[in-house]
Amino acid sequence: MRFLVFQHIACEHPGIFRDFFKADGIAYDAIELDAGEAIPSLDGYDALWVMGGPMDVWEEDQHPWLIPEKAAIREAVLDRRMPYMGLCLGHQLLGSALGVEVGKMAAPEVGLLDVDLTAAGVSDPLMAGLPPRQKALQWHGAEVKSLPKDAVLLASSPLCPIQAMRVGPHAYGLQYHVELTSRTVPEWGEVPAYACALDDSLGNGALPRLRDDAARLMPEFNRTAKGLYDNWVGLIRGVARAAQ
């Protein structure tokens, strides 16, 4: 299999999922949209991953590549029914591409916080074998305001009701981060927009605390990531078999 990955800043890549891809022999092409790389044809790809970034989905004047990116997401999800995984901004772009509002939250959601699966989430194949309450890294100030057509709510939190959703049979968006490695928090803390959001939400000097807390929880984060990955790849393989 070969995956297409959209990135919006170099430090927000598939993280630990790169190790899982390699172990399974899955090739992937990462397109750095903020660096001006062009979106290729979706032909020949088995799935689309869309990662996070410091920009907002409505900032098309500052980031004109958001326009063709949303068009590619619509093509992948609606026209091709391609398996999709969107994380943070990738989750918001899925909502925006499918016509629902994405806007500022009443208060940013930043830190290591709980995400609760809905009844539909508990029974969804993506979440099979995972606990109904998961600890996750949050670092965002925007949210998907309503579910797209044919979407199912899979997870929520007190500050952000739409934490995870499925659109159709195999397009998923997760507002929270599951791709963490030991380098994630230190690297993201070097991004000015992220550093400001962190200090505003958790107080000055929050980065070392968040780094240490994330390190303690890393085994749990990585187990969750592996469970999600195995479930999602199982879905993709089912799609591939059905198409044969």
C-alpha angles and dihedrals in degrees: 000000000000125000130201115220126196114205127187100188127018097243094055101075130136090285114190090005087074087068091050091049091051094048090052095045092245114154120209138188116215115207113200100210096180088058092056099258113156124242109247128216112285090228112119096023123113098198144004124229120190118193135200132273144171096256126088125239093242095054094096093138091059094036109030092175087075088078097061090037092059090046090053091049091051090049092049098046103032106026102031098024086221119175108261136192119187123182123197103315087020089058091049092047090054090055094045093046089053093051107260127125121267114188148149119301123234086246130003119257108226131158140033103321141160124264118195124209118229121228088264090049093053090055097040115109091232091064098040111142094008124119118261089236117048131184110228143172112253123189110157143106100193131068144187103260100201139006120267120238112291091011125139123209110235106171141012142183132198093257099037117033095190103058097145135009141174121216113199117331103319115009112107135184124191119187091196128070121253099158096083126150130172089270098051102088096040092048095046090047088065091062106095095219091050094045091053092048090049095051092043092053103035104021134258114315094023095135098080091047092049091046092052094044091049091050091055091051096041096103089054092046092050094048090053091048092051092049092050091046095050091048094047095047088049088057091049093051088051090053091049092050091049090052093054 
